[in-house]
């Protein structure tokens, strides 16, 4: 059974930084493509960033390009999201997601993922 546990959320002022972590267990970490999604109040869940199973190919939502960095740490079976220059519009619950894939592709659709974490709240004050 694949388990994903997010941590690292919190309250930060605009312009600040946070690092989200997603600890994975129950599977071979390098066999899974992974992603970060977020859901703001009253809005649908949306893709933020994705990475292929090997970890060399990444995707970023336009509004976070240049500010966020996704990475897979195979030594710790952990997916991370470094978030810099945070804005109030980044406020949301952030979710880690995973799907089995040994291809070189990342996936941006919510329906592509079958394993999800419980979410961690990120609040950016202006």
DOTI-879854 format. One record per residue: residue number from 1; residue in three letters; y, x, z of N, C-alpha, C in turn. Coordinates in nm, 4 decimals. Each point is the difference from the previous one (the first is absolute). Example, Ala and Ser with C-alpha at 12.3 -4.5 7.8 and 13.67 -1.06 7.14 Angstrom:
BEGIN
<r i="1" aa="ala" n_Y="-0.5690" n_X="1.3190" n_Z="0.7800" ca_Y="0.1190" ca_X="-0.0890" ca_Z="0.0000" c_Y="0.1200" c_X="0.0900" c_Z="0.0000"/>
<r i="2" aa="ser" n_Y="0.1050" n_X="-0.0350" n_Z="-0.0720" ca_Y="0.1190" ca_X="0.0820" ca_Z="0.0060" c_Y="0.1090" c_X="-0.0770" c_Z="0.0730"/>
END
This chain:
BEGIN
<r i="1" aa="unk" n_Y="-0.1183" n_X="0.0842" n_Z="0.0000" ca_Y="0.1183" ca_X="-0.0842" ca_Z="0.0000" c_Y="0.1245" c_X="0.0886" c_Z="0.0000"/>
<r i="2" aa="unk" n_Y="0.0855" n_X="-0.0209" n_Z="-0.0986" ca_Y="0.1230" ca_X="0.0783" ca_Z="-0.0095" c_Y="0.1018" c_X="-0.0541" c_Z="0.0990"/>
<r i="3" aa="unk" n_Y="0.0601" n_X="0.0888" n_Z="0.0754" ca_Y="0.1049" ca_X="-0.0392" ca_Z="0.0941" c_Y="0.1253" c_X="0.0821" c_Z="-0.0254"/>
<r i="4" aa="unk" n_Y="0.1148" n_X="-0.0679" n_Z="0.0025" ca_Y="0.1291" ca_X="0.0639" ca_Z="-0.0210" c_Y="0.0914" c_X="-0.0363" c_Z="0.1161"/>
<r i="5" aa="unk" n_Y="0.0603" n_X="0.0997" n_Z="0.0615" ca_Y="0.0880" ca_X="-0.0238" ca_Z="0.1143" c_Y="0.1322" c_X="0.0713" c_Z="-0.0239"/>
<r i="6" aa="unk" n_Y="0.1080" n_X="-0.0799" n_Z="-0.0134" ca_Y="0.1323" ca_X="0.0566" ca_Z="-0.0225" c_Y="0.0687" c_X="0.0340" c_Z="0.1329"/>
<r i="7" aa="unk" n_Y="0.0897" n_X="0.0960" n_Z="-0.0077" ca_Y="0.0849" ca_X="0.0346" ca_Z="0.1135" c_Y="0.1275" c_X="0.0639" c_Z="-0.0522"/>
<r i="8" aa="unk" n_Y="0.0980" n_X="0.0138" n_Z="0.0869" ca_Y="0.1220" ca_X="0.0711" ca_Z="-0.0364" c_Y="0.1202" c_X="-0.0861" c_Z="-0.0260"/>
<r i="9" aa="unk" n_Y="-0.0169" n_X="-0.1319" n_Z="0.0011" ca_Y="0.1150" ca_X="-0.0866" ca_Z="-0.0210" c_Y="0.0943" c_X="0.0035" c_Z="0.1187"/>
<r i="10" aa="unk" n_Y="0.1148" n_X="-0.0637" n_Z="-0.0171" ca_Y="0.0965" ca_X="-0.0048" ca_Z="0.1089" c_Y="0.1366" c_X="-0.0406" c_Z="-0.0476"/>
<r i="11" aa="unk" n_Y="0.0984" n_X="0.0188" n_Z="0.0893" ca_Y="0.1392" ca_X="-0.0330" ca_Z="-0.0288" c_Y="0.0753" c_X="0.1289" c_Z="-0.0288"/>
<r i="12" aa="unk" n_Y="0.0734" n_X="0.0023" n_Z="-0.1109" ca_Y="0.0763" ca_X="0.1186" ca_Z="-0.0380" c_Y="0.1315" c_X="-0.0434" c_Z="-0.0623"/>
<r i="13" aa="unk" n_Y="0.1020" n_X="0.0825" n_Z="0.0137" ca_Y="0.1284" ca_X="-0.0302" ca_Z="-0.0615" c_Y="-0.0038" c_X="0.0332" c_Z="-0.1488"/>
<r i="14" aa="unk" n_Y="0.0857" n_X="-0.0668" n_Z="-0.0747" ca_Y="0.0114" ca_X="0.0276" ca_Z="-0.1429" c_Y="0.0276" c_X="0.1486" c_Z="-0.0210"/>
<r i="15" aa="unk" n_Y="-0.0704" n_X="0.0573" n_Z="-0.0988" ca_Y="0.0123" ca_X="0.1425" ca_Z="-0.0266" c_Y="-0.1041" c_X="0.0843" c_Z="0.0714"/>
<r i="16" aa="unk" n_Y="-0.0709" n_X="-0.0607" n_Z="0.0931" ca_Y="-0.1006" ca_X="0.0712" ca_Z="0.0759" c_Y="-0.1326" c_X="0.0108" c_Z="-0.0718"/>
<r i="17" aa="unk" n_Y="-0.0988" n_X="0.0566" n_Z="0.0706" ca_Y="-0.1324" ca_X="0.0240" ca_Z="-0.0575" c_Y="-0.1102" c_X="-0.0488" c_Z="0.0928"/>
<r i="18" aa="unk" n_Y="-0.1127" n_X="-0.0353" n_Z="-0.0610" ca_Y="-0.1219" ca_X="-0.0349" ca_Z="0.0723" c_Y="-0.1188" c_X="0.0498" c_Z="-0.0799"/>
<r i="19" aa="unk" n_Y="-0.1088" n_X="0.0281" n_Z="0.0698" ca_Y="-0.1260" ca_X="0.0329" ca_Z="-0.0672" c_Y="-0.1034" c_X="-0.1027" c_Z="0.0430"/>
<r i="20" aa="unk" n_Y="-0.0535" n_X="-0.0737" n_Z="-0.0963" ca_Y="-0.1090" ca_X="-0.0933" ca_Z="0.0264" c_Y="-0.1325" c_X="0.0708" c_Z="-0.0265"/>
<r i="21" aa="unk" n_Y="-0.0976" n_X="-0.0294" n_Z="0.0848" ca_Y="-0.1334" ca_X="0.0559" ca_Z="-0.0177" c_Y="-0.1022" c_X="-0.1122" c_Z="-0.0054"/>
<r i="22" aa="unk" n_Y="-0.1053" n_X="0.0226" n_Z="-0.0760" ca_Y="-0.1099" ca_X="-0.0957" ca_Z="-0.0110" c_Y="-0.1295" c_X="0.0783" c_Z="0.0198"/>
<r i="23" aa="unk" n_Y="-0.0610" n_X="-0.0189" n_Z="0.1151" ca_Y="-0.1256" ca_X="0.0682" ca_Z="0.0304" c_Y="-0.1150" c_X="-0.0805" c_Z="-0.0567"/>
<r i="24" aa="unk" n_Y="-0.0817" n_X="0.0650" n_Z="-0.0828" ca_Y="-0.1108" ca_X="-0.0674" ca_Z="-0.0674" c_Y="-0.1329" c_X="0.0445" c_Z="0.0593"/>
<r i="25" aa="unk" n_Y="-0.0923" n_X="-0.0939" n_Z="0.0076" ca_Y="-0.1338" ca_X="0.0325" ca_Z="0.0490" c_Y="-0.1023" c_X="-0.0899" c_Z="-0.0672"/>
<r i="26" aa="unk" n_Y="-0.1246" n_X="0.0407" n_Z="0.0045" ca_Y="-0.1072" ca_X="-0.0818" ca_Z="-0.0537" c_Y="-0.0284" c_X="0.0190" c_Z="-0.1467"/>
<r i="27" aa="unk" n_Y="0.0639" n_X="0.1016" n_Z="-0.0617" ca_Y="-0.0273" ca_X="0.0240" ca_Z="-0.1408" c_Y="0.0355" c_X="0.1444" c_Z="-0.0344"/>
<r i="28" aa="unk" n_Y="-0.0384" n_X="0.0396" n_Z="-0.1198" ca_Y="0.0356" ca_X="0.1329" ca_Z="-0.0482" c_Y="0.1423" c_X="-0.0064" c_Z="-0.0528"/>
<r i="29" aa="unk" n_Y="0.0905" n_X="0.0599" n_Z="0.0707" ca_Y="0.1435" ca_X="-0.0143" ca_Z="-0.0257" c_Y="0.0369" c_X="0.0320" c_Z="-0.1441"/>
<r i="30" aa="unk" n_Y="-0.0610" n_X="0.1009" n_Z="-0.0570" ca_Y="0.0373" ca_X="0.0432" ca_Z="-0.1343" c_Y="-0.0512" c_X="-0.0935" c_Z="-0.1085"/>
<r i="31" aa="unk" n_Y="-0.0801" n_X="-0.1010" n_Z="0.0352" ca_Y="-0.0514" ca_X="-0.0959" ca_Z="-0.0979" c_Y="0.0861" c_X="-0.1261" c_Z="-0.0093"/>
<r i="32" aa="unk" n_Y="0.1135" n_X="0.0001" n_Z="0.0694" ca_Y="0.0794" ca_X="-0.1220" ca_Z="0.0073" c_Y="0.1424" c_X="0.0225" c_Z="-0.0479"/>
<r i="33" aa="unk" n_Y="0.0444" n_X="-0.0857" n_Z="-0.0923" ca_Y="0.1414" ca_X="-0.0069" ca_Z="-0.0346" c_Y="0.0702" c_X="-0.0791" c_Z="0.1100"/>
<r i="34" aa="unk" n_Y="0.1229" n_X="0.0398" n_Z="0.0315" ca_Y="0.0687" ca_X="-0.0627" ca_Z="0.1125" c_Y="0.1453" c_X="-0.0293" c_Z="-0.0333"/>
<r i="35" aa="unk" n_Y="0.0603" n_X="-0.0828" n_Z="0.0836" ca_Y="0.1377" ca_X="-0.0401" ca_Z="-0.0261" c_Y="0.0682" c_X="-0.0467" c_Z="0.1271"/>
<r i="36" aa="unk" n_Y="0.1313" n_X="-0.0042" n_Z="-0.0070" ca_Y="0.0826" ca_X="-0.0637" ca_Z="0.1023" c_Y="0.0686" c_X="-0.1212" c_Z="-0.0634"/>
<r i="37" aa="unk" n_Y="-0.0123" n_X="-0.1126" n_Z="0.0682" ca_Y="0.0715" ca_X="-0.1215" ca_Z="-0.0359" c_Y="0.0958" c_X="-0.0333" c_Z="0.1138"/>
<r i="38" aa="unk" n_Y="0.0926" n_X="-0.0904" n_Z="-0.0254" ca_Y="0.0875" ca_X="-0.0479" ca_Z="0.1067" c_Y="0.0330" c_X="-0.1469" c_Z="-0.0226"/>
<r i="39" aa="unk" n_Y="0.0304" n_X="-0.0670" n_Z="0.1098" ca_Y="0.0366" ca_X="-0.1400" ca_Z="-0.0070" c_Y="0.1181" c_X="-0.0258" c_Z="0.0933"/>
<r i="40" aa="unk" n_Y="0.1129" n_X="-0.0356" n_Z="-0.0601" ca_Y="0.1194" ca_X="-0.0350" ca_Z="0.0758" c_Y="-0.0041" c_X="-0.1483" c_Z="0.0352"/>
<r i="41" aa="unk" n_Y="0.0720" n_X="-0.0410" n_Z="0.1034" ca_Y="0.0011" ca_X="-0.1419" ca_Z="0.0389" c_Y="0.0397" c_X="-0.0901" c_Z="-0.1155"/>
<r i="42" aa="unk" n_Y="-0.0803" n_X="-0.1025" n_Z="-0.0249" ca_Y="0.0311" ca_X="-0.0959" ca_Z="-0.1042" c_Y="-0.0283" c_X="0.0472" c_Z="-0.1407"/>
<r i="43" aa="unk" n_Y="-0.0598" n_X="0.1172" n_Z="-0.0133" ca_Y="-0.0277" ca_X="0.0538" ca_Z="-0.1339" c_Y="-0.1481" c_X="0.0275" c_Z="-0.0172"/>
<r i="44" aa="unk" n_Y="-0.0418" n_X="0.0138" n_Z="-0.1258" ca_Y="-0.1384" ca_X="0.0349" ca_Z="-0.0299" c_Y="-0.0256" c_X="0.1471" c_Z="0.0313"/>
<r i="45" aa="unk" n_Y="-0.1249" n_X="0.0315" n_Z="0.0226" ca_Y="-0.0378" ca_X="0.1394" ca_Z="0.0207" c_Y="0.0148" c_X="0.0745" c_Z="-0.1339"/>
<r i="46" aa="unk" n_Y="0.0527" n_X="0.1216" n_Z="0.0063" ca_Y="0.0238" ca_X="0.0763" ca_Z="-0.1225" c_Y="-0.0501" c_X="0.1426" c_Z="0.0144"/>
<r i="47" aa="unk" n_Y="-0.0334" n_X="0.0576" n_Z="-0.1149" ca_Y="-0.0437" ca_X="0.1397" ca_Z="-0.0026" c_Y="0.1184" c_X="0.0913" c_Z="0.0286"/>
<r i="48" aa="unk" n_Y="-0.0235" n_X="0.1022" n_Z="0.0786" ca_Y="0.1006" ca_X="0.1020" ca_Z="0.0264" c_Y="-0.0390" c_X="0.1309" c_Z="-0.0691"/>
<r i="49" aa="unk" n_Y="-0.1240" n_X="0.0402" n_Z="0.0215" ca_Y="-0.0474" ca_X="0.1258" ca_Z="-0.0571" c_Y="-0.1515" c_X="-0.0029" c_Z="-0.0054"/>
<r i="50" aa="unk" n_Y="-0.0562" n_X="0.0724" n_Z="-0.0959" ca_Y="-0.1450" ca_X="0.0055" ca_Z="-0.0157" c_Y="-0.0420" c_X="0.1406" c_Z="-0.0409"/>
<r i="51" aa="unk" n_Y="-0.1259" n_X="0.0313" n_Z="0.0275" ca_Y="-0.0529" ca_X="0.1316" ca_Z="-0.0346" c_Y="-0.1456" c_X="-0.0149" c_Z="-0.0417"/>
<r i="52" aa="unk" n_Y="-0.0419" n_X="0.0830" n_Z="-0.0963" ca_Y="-0.1390" ca_X="-0.0091" ca_Z="-0.0448" c_Y="-0.0918" c_X="0.0641" c_Z="0.1021"/>
<r i="53" aa="unk" n_Y="-0.1298" n_X="-0.0101" n_Z="-0.0226" ca_Y="-0.0972" ca_X="0.0424" ca_Z="0.1005" c_Y="0.0090" c_X="0.1492" c_Z="0.0303"/>
<r i="54" aa="unk" n_Y="0.0191" n_X="0.0789" n_Z="-0.1033" ca_Y="0.0061" ca_X="0.1447" ca_Z="0.0193" c_Y="0.1308" c_X="0.0398" c_Z="0.0678"/>
<r i="55" aa="unk" n_Y="0.1033" n_X="-0.0755" n_Z="-0.0282" ca_Y="0.1270" ca_X="0.0236" ca_Z="0.0658" c_Y="0.1054" c_X="0.0662" c_Z="-0.0839"/>
<r i="56" aa="unk" n_Y="-0.0257" n_X="0.0243" n_Z="-0.1267" ca_Y="0.0960" ca_X="0.0722" ca_Z="-0.0816" c_Y="0.0921" c_X="-0.0855" c_Z="-0.0833"/>
<r i="57" aa="unk" n_Y="-0.0284" n_X="-0.1287" n_Z="-0.0104" ca_Y="0.0793" ca_X="-0.0897" ca_Z="-0.0835" c_Y="0.0585" c_X="-0.1098" c_Z="0.0881"/>
<r i="58" aa="unk" n_Y="0.1319" n_X="-0.0159" n_Z="-0.0071" ca_Y="0.0678" ca_X="-0.0935" ca_Z="0.0888" c_Y="0.0889" c_X="-0.0963" c_Z="-0.0757"/>
<r i="59" aa="unk" n_Y="0.0297" n_X="-0.1110" n_Z="0.0665" ca_Y="0.0916" ca_X="-0.1022" ca_Z="-0.0512" c_Y="0.0991" c_X="-0.0342" c_Z="0.1104"/>
<r i="60" aa="unk" n_Y="0.1255" n_X="-0.0250" n_Z="-0.0392" ca_Y="0.1022" ca_X="-0.0451" ca_Z="0.0944" c_Y="0.0782" c_X="-0.1158" c_Z="-0.0590"/>
<r i="61" aa="unk" n_Y="0.0253" n_X="-0.0969" n_Z="0.0828" ca_Y="0.0928" ca_X="-0.1074" ca_Z="-0.0370" c_Y="0.1360" c_X="0.0637" c_Z="-0.0286"/>
<r i="62" aa="unk" n_Y="0.0704" n_X="-0.0510" n_Z="-0.0981" ca_Y="0.1257" ca_X="0.0612" ca_Z="-0.0419" c_Y="0.0974" c_X="0.0205" c_Z="0.1161"/>
<r i="63" aa="unk" n_Y="0.0082" n_X="-0.0973" n_Z="0.0872" ca_Y="0.1015" ca_X="0.0055" ca_Z="0.1059" c_Y="-0.0302" c_X="0.1054" c_Z="0.1068"/>
<r i="64" aa="unk" n_Y="-0.1200" n_X="0.0569" n_Z="-0.0004" ca_Y="-0.0331" ca_X="0.1020" ca_Z="0.1003" c_Y="-0.0183" c_X="0.1385" c_Z="-0.0615"/>
<r i="65" aa="unk" n_Y="0.0071" n_X="0.0088" n_Z="-0.1311" ca_Y="-0.0161" ca_X="0.1297" ca_Z="-0.0665" c_Y="0.1046" c_X="0.0993" c_Z="0.0503"/>
<r i="66" aa="unk" n_Y="-0.0462" n_X="0.1202" n_Z="0.0306" ca_Y="0.0898" ca_X="0.1033" ca_Z="0.0498" c_Y="0.0233" c_X="-0.0067" c_Z="0.1495"/>
<r i="67" aa="unk" n_Y="-0.0432" n_X="-0.1096" n_Z="0.0636" ca_Y="0.0183" ca_X="-0.0151" ca_Z="0.1451" c_Y="-0.1334" c_X="0.0014" c_Z="0.0744"/>
<r i="68" aa="unk" n_Y="-0.1043" n_X="-0.0560" n_Z="-0.0609" ca_Y="-0.1311" ca_X="-0.0108" ca_Z="0.0640" c_Y="-0.0982" c_X="0.0958" c_Z="-0.0666"/>
<r i="69" aa="unk" n_Y="-0.0955" n_X="0.0502" n_Z="0.0790" ca_Y="-0.1055" ca_X="0.0853" ca_Z="-0.0523" c_Y="-0.1330" c_X="-0.0425" c_Z="0.0591"/>
<r i="70" aa="unk" n_Y="-0.0963" n_X="-0.0291" n_Z="-0.0880" ca_Y="-0.1347" ca_X="-0.0383" ca_Z="0.0433" c_Y="-0.0906" c_X="0.1221" c_Z="-0.0090"/>
<r i="71" aa="unk" n_Y="-0.0931" n_X="0.0113" n_Z="0.0940" ca_Y="-0.0918" ca_X="0.1129" ca_Z="-0.0046" c_Y="-0.1316" c_X="-0.0351" c_Z="0.0683"/>
<r i="72" aa="unk" n_Y="-0.1085" n_X="0.0623" n_Z="-0.0491" ca_Y="-0.1321" ca_X="-0.0151" ca_Z="0.0601" c_Y="-0.0376" c_X="0.1324" c_Z="0.0644"/>
<r i="73" aa="unk" n_Y="-0.0303" n_X="-0.0035" n_Z="0.1286" ca_Y="-0.0441" ca_X="0.1194" ca_Z="0.0716" c_Y="-0.1508" c_X="-0.0121" c_Z="0.0194"/>
<r i="74" aa="unk" n_Y="-0.0746" n_X="0.0683" n_Z="-0.0857" ca_Y="-0.1471" ca_X="-0.0129" ca_Z="0.0046" c_Y="-0.0578" c_X="0.0603" c_Z="0.1277"/>
<r i="75" aa="unk" n_Y="0.0663" n_X="0.0988" n_Z="0.0572" ca_Y="-0.0519" ca_X="0.0631" ca_Z="0.1208" c_Y="0.0053" c_X="-0.0932" c_Z="0.1202"/>
<r i="76" aa="unk" n_Y="0.0923" n_X="-0.0985" n_Z="-0.0056" ca_Y="0.0147" ca_X="-0.0928" ca_Z="0.1130" c_Y="-0.0316" c_X="-0.1439" c_Z="-0.0392"/>
<r i="77" aa="unk" n_Y="-0.0448" n_X="-0.0215" n_Z="-0.1266" ca_Y="-0.0286" ca_X="-0.1361" ca_Z="-0.0486" c_Y="0.1183" c_X="-0.0918" c_Z="0.0287"/>
<r i="78" aa="unk" n_Y="0.1170" n_X="0.0475" n_Z="-0.0350" ca_Y="0.1222" ca_X="-0.0733" ca_Z="0.0297" c_Y="0.0889" c_X="-0.0109" c_Z="-0.1225"/>
<r i="79" aa="unk" n_Y="0.0500" n_X="-0.1208" n_Z="-0.0222" ca_Y="0.1001" ca_X="-0.0246" ca_Z="-0.1028" c_Y="0.1358" c_X="-0.0052" c_Z="0.0689"/>
<r i="80" aa="unk" n_Y="0.0989" n_X="0.0676" n_Z="-0.0578" ca_Y="0.1322" ca_X="0.0021" ca_Z="0.0617" c_Y="0.1063" c_X="-0.0497" c_Z="-0.0965"/>
<r i="81" aa="unk" n_Y="0.1099" n_X="-0.0471" n_Z="0.0573" ca_Y="0.1168" ca_X="-0.0382" ca_Z="-0.0789" c_Y="0.1221" c_X="0.0562" c_Z="0.0719"/>
<r i="82" aa="unk" n_Y="0.0573" n_X="0.1045" n_Z="-0.0567" ca_Y="0.1225" ca_X="0.0584" ca_Z="0.0530" c_Y="0.1160" c_X="-0.0801" c_Z="-0.0568"/>
<r i="83" aa="unk" n_Y="0.0812" n_X="-0.0575" n_Z="0.0876" ca_Y="0.1106" ca_X="-0.0846" ca_Z="-0.0437" c_Y="0.1310" c_X="0.0613" c_Z="0.0462"/>
<r i="84" aa="unk" n_Y="0.0830" n_X="0.0401" n_Z="-0.0949" ca_Y="0.1303" ca_X="0.0597" ca_Z="0.0292" c_Y="0.1118" c_X="-0.0899" c_Z="-0.0507"/>
<r i="85" aa="unk" n_Y="0.1201" n_X="0.0254" n_Z="0.0483" ca_Y="0.1193" ca_X="-0.0746" ca_Z="-0.0438" c_Y="-0.0256" c_X="-0.1507" c_Z="0.0044"/>
<r i="86" aa="unk" n_Y="-0.0535" n_X="-0.0444" n_Z="0.1100" ca_Y="-0.0379" ca_X="-0.1412" ca_Z="0.0115" c_Y="0.1213" c_X="-0.0917" c_Z="-0.0074"/>
<r i="87" aa="unk" n_Y="-0.0231" n_X="-0.1172" n_Z="-0.0577" ca_Y="0.1039" ca_X="-0.1007" ca_Z="-0.0193" c_Y="-0.0414" c_X="-0.1294" c_Z="0.0705"/>
<r i="88" aa="unk" n_Y="0.0953" n_X="-0.0844" n_Z="0.0367" ca_Y="-0.0368" ca_X="-0.1280" ca_Z="0.0634" c_Y="-0.0976" c_X="-0.0817" c_Z="-0.0849"/>
<r i="89" aa="unk" n_Y="0.0093" n_X="0.0101" n_Z="-0.1311" ca_Y="-0.0907" ca_X="-0.0757" ca_Z="-0.0870" c_Y="-0.1425" c_X="0.0542" c_Z="0.0009"/>
<r i="90" aa="unk" n_Y="-0.0239" n_X="0.1120" n_Z="0.0676" ca_Y="-0.1363" ca_X="0.0512" ca_Z="0.0175" c_Y="-0.0688" c_X="-0.0669" c_Z="0.1187"/>
<r i="91" aa="unk" n_Y="0.0725" n_X="-0.0809" n_Z="0.0744" ca_Y="-0.0575" ca_X="-0.0688" ca_Z="0.1150" c_Y="-0.1115" c_X="-0.0938" c_Z="-0.0437"/>
<r i="92" aa="unk" n_Y="-0.1181" n_X="0.0176" n_Z="0.0588" ca_Y="-0.1175" ca_X="-0.0789" ca_Z="-0.0376" c_Y="-0.1171" c_X="0.0413" c_Z="0.0880"/>
<r i="93" aa="unk" n_Y="-0.1085" n_X="-0.0768" n_Z="-0.0109" ca_Y="-0.1282" ca_X="0.0446" ca_Z="0.0533" c_Y="-0.0683" c_X="0.0778" c_Z="-0.1112"/>
<r i="94" aa="unk" n_Y="-0.0421" n_X="0.1204" n_Z="0.0305" ca_Y="-0.0637" ca_X="0.0879" ca_Z="-0.0975" c_Y="-0.1510" c_X="-0.0001" c_Z="0.0216"/>
<r i="95" aa="unk" n_Y="-0.0725" n_X="-0.0156" n_Z="-0.1107" ca_Y="-0.1450" ca_X="-0.0079" ca_Z="0.0035" c_Y="-0.0626" c_X="0.1126" c_Z="-0.0820"/>
<r i="96" aa="unk" n_Y="-0.1065" n_X="0.0542" n_Z="0.0523" ca_Y="-0.0817" ca_X="0.0966" ca_Z="-0.0710" c_Y="-0.1145" c_X="-0.0767" c_Z="-0.0669"/>
<r i="97" aa="unk" n_Y="-0.0372" n_X="0.0391" n_Z="-0.1217" ca_Y="-0.1075" ca_X="-0.0666" ca_Z="-0.0720" c_Y="-0.0885" c_X="0.1029" c_Z="-0.0695"/>
<r i="98" aa="unk" n_Y="-0.1264" n_X="-0.0363" n_Z="-0.0212" ca_Y="-0.0939" ca_X="0.0912" ca_Z="-0.0647" c_Y="-0.0983" c_X="-0.0764" c_Z="-0.0868"/>
<r i="99" aa="unk" n_Y="-0.0475" n_X="0.0673" n_Z="-0.1049" ca_Y="-0.1070" ca_X="-0.0549" ca_Z="-0.0834" c_Y="-0.0840" c_X="0.1157" c_Z="-0.0506"/>
<r i="100" aa="unk" n_Y="-0.1296" n_X="-0.0260" n_Z="-0.0146" ca_Y="-0.0899" ca_X="0.1030" ca_Z="-0.0494" c_Y="0.0327" c_X="0.0288" c_Z="-0.1460"/>
<r i="101" aa="unk" n_Y="0.0196" n_X="0.1272" n_Z="-0.0325" ca_Y="0.0275" ca_X="0.0390" ca_Z="-0.1384" c_Y="-0.0095" c_X="0.1512" c_Z="-0.0125"/>
<r i="102" aa="unk" n_Y="-0.0808" n_X="0.0456" n_Z="-0.0910" ca_Y="-0.0078" ca_X="0.1440" ca_Z="-0.0246" c_Y="0.0685" c_X="0.0360" c_Z="-0.1312"/>
<r i="103" aa="unk" n_Y="0.0792" n_X="-0.0929" n_Z="-0.0525" ca_Y="0.0738" ca_X="0.0271" ca_Z="-0.1227" c_Y="0.1286" c_X="0.0749" c_Z="0.0337"/>
<r i="104" aa="unk" n_Y="0.0759" n_X="0.0318" n_Z="-0.1022" ca_Y="0.1278" ca_X="0.0673" ca_Z="0.0207" c_Y="0.1160" c_X="-0.0983" c_Z="0.0095"/>
<r i="105" aa="unk" n_Y="-0.0315" n_X="-0.1266" n_Z="0.0186" ca_Y="0.1044" ca_X="-0.1009" ca_Z="-0.0011" c_Y="0.0460" c_X="-0.0370" c_Z="0.1410"/>
<r i="106" aa="unk" n_Y="0.1263" n_X="-0.0414" n_Z="0.0083" ca_Y="0.0469" ca_X="-0.0689" ca_Z="0.1189" c_Y="0.0096" c_X="-0.1473" c_Z="-0.0375"/>
<r i="107" aa="unk" n_Y="0.0145" n_X="-0.0855" n_Z="0.0991" ca_Y="0.0043" ca_X="-0.1438" ca_Z="-0.0215" c_Y="0.1229" c_X="-0.0568" c_Z="0.0705"/>
<r i="108" aa="unk" n_Y="0.0723" n_X="-0.0887" n_Z="-0.0698" ca_Y="0.1238" ca_X="-0.0544" ca_Z="0.0564" c_Y="-0.0081" c_X="-0.1478" c_Z="0.0347"/>
<r i="109" aa="unk" n_Y="-0.1076" n_X="-0.0664" n_Z="-0.0407" ca_Y="-0.0136" ca_X="-0.1421" ca_Z="0.0300" c_Y="-0.0652" c_X="-0.0204" c_Z="0.1359"/>
<r i="110" aa="unk" n_Y="0.0529" n_X="-0.0934" n_Z="0.0751" ca_Y="-0.0559" ca_X="-0.0316" ca_Z="0.1315" c_Y="-0.1467" c_X="-0.0413" c_Z="-0.0117"/>
<r i="111" aa="unk" n_Y="-0.0326" n_X="-0.0728" n_Z="-0.1044" ca_Y="-0.1366" ca_X="-0.0507" ca_Z="-0.0181" c_Y="-0.1008" c_X="0.1108" c_Z="-0.0301"/>
<r i="112" aa="unk" n_Y="0.0479" n_X="0.1189" n_Z="-0.0331" ca_Y="-0.0899" ca_X="0.1112" ca_Z="-0.0302" c_Y="-0.0610" c_X="0.0611" c_Z="0.1252"/>
<r i="113" aa="unk" n_Y="0.0575" n_X="-0.0283" n_Z="0.1150" ca_Y="-0.0439" ca_X="0.0626" ca_Z="0.1243" c_Y="-0.0819" c_X="-0.0973" c_Z="0.0843"/>
<r i="114" aa="unk" n_Y="-0.1070" n_X="0.0511" n_Z="0.0591" ca_Y="-0.0839" ca_X="-0.0860" ca_Z="0.0815" c_Y="-0.0067" c_X="0.0429" c_Z="0.1462"/>
<r i="115" aa="unk" n_Y="0.0697" n_X="0.1064" n_Z="0.0355" ca_Y="0.0061" ca_X="0.0407" ca_Z="0.1397" c_Y="0.1467" c_X="0.0159" c_Z="0.0391"/>
<r i="116" aa="unk" n_Y="0.0343" n_X="-0.0573" n_Z="0.1154" ca_Y="0.1389" ca_X="-0.0014" ca_Z="0.0461" c_Y="0.0095" c_X="0.0352" c_Z="0.1480"/>
<r i="117" aa="unk" n_Y="0.1092" n_X="0.0655" n_Z="0.0351" ca_Y="0.0294" ca_X="0.0221" ca_Z="0.1398" c_Y="0.0717" c_X="-0.1204" c_Z="0.0577"/>
<r i="118" aa="unk" n_Y="0.0332" n_X="0.0092" n_Z="0.1277" ca_Y="0.0615" ca_X="-0.1122" ca_Z="0.0701" c_Y="0.1512" c_X="-0.0037" c_Z="-0.0177"/>
<r i="119" aa="unk" n_Y="0.0578" n_X="0.1081" n_Z="-0.0489" ca_Y="0.1440" ca_X="0.0051" ca_Z="-0.0236" c_Y="0.0764" c_X="0.0651" c_Z="0.1133"/>
<r i="120" aa="unk" n_Y="0.1130" n_X="0.0605" n_Z="-0.0345" ca_Y="0.0887" ca_X="0.0594" ca_Z="0.0992" c_Y="0.1437" c_X="-0.0349" c_Z="-0.0373"/>
<r i="121" aa="unk" n_Y="0.0779" n_X="-0.0402" n_Z="0.0988" ca_Y="0.1358" ca_X="-0.0473" ca_Z="-0.0241" c_Y="0.0967" c_X="0.1173" c_Z="-0.0154"/>
<r i="122" aa="unk" n_Y="0.0808" n_X="-0.0059" n_Z="-0.1039" ca_Y="0.1095" ca_X="0.0950" ca_Z="-0.0202" c_Y="0.1299" c_X="-0.0796" c_Z="-0.0037"/>
<r i="123" aa="unk" n_Y="0.0917" n_X="0.0341" n_Z="0.0880" ca_Y="0.1287" ca_X="-0.0681" ca_Z="0.0049" c_Y="0.1116" c_X="0.1031" c_Z="-0.0143"/>
<r i="124" aa="unk" n_Y="0.0852" n_X="-0.0210" n_Z="-0.0992" ca_Y="0.1108" ca_X="0.0920" ca_Z="-0.0255" c_Y="0.1302" c_X="-0.0734" c_Z="0.0290"/>
<r i="125" aa="unk" n_Y="0.0739" n_X="0.0499" n_Z="0.0964" ca_Y="0.1258" ca_X="-0.0635" ca_Z="0.0375" c_Y="0.1164" c_X="0.0616" c_Z="-0.0767"/>
<r i="126" aa="unk" n_Y="0.0989" n_X="-0.0834" n_Z="-0.0276" ca_Y="0.1166" ca_X="0.0471" ca_Z="-0.0776" c_Y="0.1081" c_X="0.0569" c_Z="0.0902"/>
END
